[in-house]
Amino acid sequence: MQEYLIYCTECCEYSLLGRYLSETGSFEGEYSIVHNEYMQTGELLCRFLVEHRNHSLQVVPDKTESYKKVLAGASRFKEQDIDRYVEKSLHEKQKRQQKLADKQAVGQLEMTILKKMLEEEIEAVSAEKTDSPAESQFYLGKEEGIKEALNKLKQLTSETAQVFHLPRSNVQGGRRN
């Protein structure tokens, strides 16, 4: 896969763009040897563009003579700060992942609570004393409706776990892996 850099011909300064990731519509960004990671954000690119506004810019693909000349003769934009920017990017990525994990845990908890509430409602409806056959039919229909809702909940969580390769949840009635 081809990598790129952006080069300001007026300032003789460049920033590495890395590979273009078509699935996200962005570049990998600058690379940090210290962290062995790409930045994965457009922060430095945006800073480069703002700082070099109204300048003549070129996007240069790797494996070309121009690419080699730029690397050999131009200075790298914010070279001293790249590791710090990548570290910040990694920290923000970890925060996003933790936030997503927290949301998933809350969703799992809500499903478990809903399952328990439905089970308790089934028990309460089953224990209800009736005075007439019509009332018995009513409570029987109500109990069957709640049981159907509980089955749909179990089916939903099972299918979701399969699609997203999640561990089986407590909603299935078993222990979480």
Steps between C-alpha positions, in 0.01 A plus 500: 500500500633841406602762756499875455642819642389859461772748411511878515724617217532851646610398852676178401307316771297179488265284703455128453146397411560126504264274311155605388236287677203483268275338765532806726571758228812622678876464514687312772681819593848549638689202638669483840797269534478534879141369508527287184163643394345732248315803627165392347367857514522798271620738771853554368378513141251772593769693687731466199229627263418798722864593547569471127181661373552699180820299431559265212448142628564166336382152594790269419464120475775273632724297271567808288809714456310804631416315821864411558611860432246642747604259775867574440480877472191637674424535869220302663210703635482497883758223511572550872128475586397193298547252787292722728222529239497123444492438876205740530326324210553159663366630831188640330449169319520315834246743649261439208540123535437520876193716444367246249570214742317693774198552273499130412516406869208732578302350212576150628391601850176647365425178312567291811275724710226485235524119496468487878204740494320288239564181698365662817195626313434148368516366856268774628245442224516121551433539872201730444174356642202519268126499568368410155595307187522828306744642752705177481511533120611863533789415735597199289523724191697759694744233623545362149563849364769567760657159431507586129669833579759315711564253216542788252749663737698176524490457121616859444795469735598163353493630142684819597771296674542285188512791257745703705692201639418596858509266799165352592322726742314442824178567311542155346471353846862384516808649654695763308828366360 
